[in-house]
Amino acid sequence: MNIIELYAVLVMGLLGFWPCIILLFRTLRLSQILMISFERWIQYPLAIKGAFRITRLELLLIFGFIGCNIFALAFRVSSAADFEKRSAVVSAINIIPLFLGGNPNPLFDLIGVSTGSYHLIHYWIGGVAILEGLIHAGMSIQSGGNELKISGILSKRVFSHSSFKIGKGLRLDGPYGRNIDLWNYESVILAAKGMGIAGILSSALFLLDRRNSDTLAKKEQMSFDDNGAIRYKNRIFRDRTRKIVLIWILEDNCQEDWAAAQIRNLQQIDTQAYWQCHYSKKGQDERFFRGAISQATRSPGKHVVITCGDSIFTGTARKVVIELSRLDNPIRFVELDYRPGHRKSRDSELRLQEQGDAGQKTIKKTDEMKKRSA
């Protein structure tokens, strides 16, 4: 087996064996211990912070992929022609996963890969494949290979798809995101900042609606079969969820109006909900998160923390989850694919607002003086 065949086997075999490894981690007790350590030290911590945040696992995969390509191109190269041929073959091998990977992808959903990680992997595989293709093309042109001119074939096919007529079929790719299976966790902590409430509010409504559906089905549509066993006419979800904690940090008081209707729906669905309002100082988000998550995960069972917000907010939540997650009390961390940016008030906007308030006060004073003089 030459180096090219070995590289192809490694790339294609990794796609098949990685789901099996993930399933073993989730089933065996010893594997669960390894999985918790793996999540705490490799999968969850960030290697690159900021807007383009990359976890340690993603960085290791990128370096490993680039290293395998360098090894496949440079190991025991006999001549420039051999290097040119290798670059073409390796580029073709890297293109295959790009065609196999759609969005959504059942394989990546099975092993729990987020959409952000999927896009990152897709981006690097495509970039390396293009670079190797350019190397092959440049060396082929420099060596003066056989010239081949084909014109009109690609452009004709592109222009044939440019016109869309009524009656033609259209395929929509989606939905984006992934199924986190929140109903399999006893405690669900949903944390959002600013516009991030749009990413998690539907999950809270969904879980409460499932619980109320089970309650109504058990009360109104219960029957017994011939053996005396209880049967229900409608479907019973039987979710494990016993506690839902919704944390929303406002960047401005006006943001409360964005989700006012949905918050009222939550209050109508769960009449026993317990609401708290905290006014924390700047820089105390980590302390607040540690207290809220620690209190919510004291009960036995599986716990999950879902975050949606800017990089600073999700980074703080990620750090707290890593510190609180233990072998006897594991906590899963999930950052949603929707990542709103940080909203900053501009100085010019504040000046205009202050000028407007001052102008309104001046108008009120002049009106009062006119009324008194009259």
Residue pairs with C-beta under 8 A, 6 or more apart in sequence:
1 9
3 71
3 72
3 75
3 76
3 86
4 72
4 86
4 89
4 90
4 93
6 72
7 68
7 69
7 71
7 72
7 90
7 93
8 93
10 68
11 68
11 93
11 94
11 97
12 96
15 97
15 100
15 107
18 111
19 107
19 110
19 111
22 110
22 111
22 112
24 31
25 31
25 32
25 34
25 35
25 38
26 32
26 35
33 327
36 325
36 326
36 327
36 330
39 325
39 330
39 332
39 333
40 322
40 325
41 56
42 55
42 56
42 57
42 60
43 55
43 56
43 57
44 55
44 318
44 321
44 322
44 333
45 55
45 56
45 318
45 322
46 53
46 54
46 55
46 56
46 315
46 318
47 54
47 55
47 56
47 58
47 59
48 54
48 59
49 311
49 315
50 311
51 311
51 341
53 311
53 315
54 62
54 120
55 117
58 117
58 120
58 121
61 121
62 120
62 124
65 124
65 125
65 128
66 124
66 128
69 90
69 94
69 128
69 132
72 86
72 90
73 83
73 86
73 87
73 90
73 132
74 83
77 83
77 86
80 139
80 143
81 143
83 139
84 135
84 136
84 139
84 140
84 143
87 132
87 133
87 135
87 136
87 139
88 132
88 133
88 136
90 132
91 129
91 130
91 132
91 133
91 136
94 125
94 126
94 128
94 129
94 132
95 129
97 125
98 122
98 125
98 126
98 129
101 107
101 108
101 118
101 122
102 173
103 115
103 118
103 173
103 174
103 176
104 174
104 175
104 176
104 178
105 118
108 118
109 178
109 179
112 178
113 121
114 178
114 334
114 335
114 337
115 176
115 177
115 178
115 337
116 335
116 337
116 339
164 170
176 337
177 336
177 337
177 338
178 337
180 203
180 304
180 306
180 334
182 188
182 203
182 206
182 207
182 241
182 304
182 306
183 207
183 210
183 237
183 239
183 240
183 241
184 239
184 240
184 302
185 240
185 241
185 301
185 302
185 303
185 304
185 332
186 240
186 241
186 242
186 243
186 299
186 300
186 301
186 302
186 303
187 241
187 242
187 243
187 245
187 296
187 297
187 299
187 301
187 302
187 303
187 304
188 203
188 207
188 241
188 243
188 244
188 245
188 303
188 304
188 306
189 245
189 247
189 292
189 293
189 296
189 297
189 303
189 304
189 305
189 306
190 200
190 201
190 203
190 204
190 244
190 245
190 246
190 247
190 306
191 200
191 247
191 248
191 249
191 289
191 305
191 306
191 307
191 308
191 309
191 313
191 317
192 199
192 200
192 201
192 247
192 248
192 249
192 307
192 308
192 309
193 248
193 249
193 251
193 308
193 309
193 310
193 313
194 249
194 250
194 251
194 255
194 309
194 310
194 340
194 342
194 343
195 255
195 258
195 340
195 343
196 307
196 308
196 309
196 310
196 313
196 336
196 338
196 340
197 248
197 255
197 258
197 259
197 308
198 258
198 259
198 308
198 338
198 340
199 308
199 336
199 338
200 246
200 306
200 308
200 336
201 246
201 259
201 262
203 306
204 244
204 246
204 266
205 262
205 265
205 266
205 269
207 239
207 241
207 244
208 244
208 266
208 269
208 270
209 269
210 237
210 239
211 237
211 239
211 241
212 269
213 234
213 237
214 236
214 237
214 238
214 239
217 232
217 233
217 234
217 235
217 236
218 232
218 236
221 232
221 233
221 234
222 230
222 231
222 232
223 230
223 231
223 232
223 233
224 230
224 231
225 231
240 301
240 302
242 299
242 301
243 296
243 299
245 292
245 296
246 266
247 289
247 292
248 259
249 285
249 309
249 313
250 256
251 342
251 343
252 343
252 345
266 273
267 273
278 288
280 288
285 313
285 316
286 316
286 319
286 320
289 316
289 317
289 320
290 320
290 323
290 324
293 305
293 317
293 320
293 321
293 324
293 331
294 324
296 303
297 303
297 324
297 329
297 331
302 330
302 332
303 329
303 330
303 331
303 332
304 331
304 332
304 333
304 334
305 317
305 321
305 331
305 332
305 333
305 334
306 334
306 336
307 313
307 314
307 317
307 318
307 333
307 334
307 335
307 336
308 314
308 335
308 336
308 338
308 339
308 340
309 339
309 340
310 339
310 340
310 341
310 342
311 339
311 342
312 342
314 335
314 339
317 333
318 333
318 335
321 331
321 333
322 333
324 331
325 331
325 333
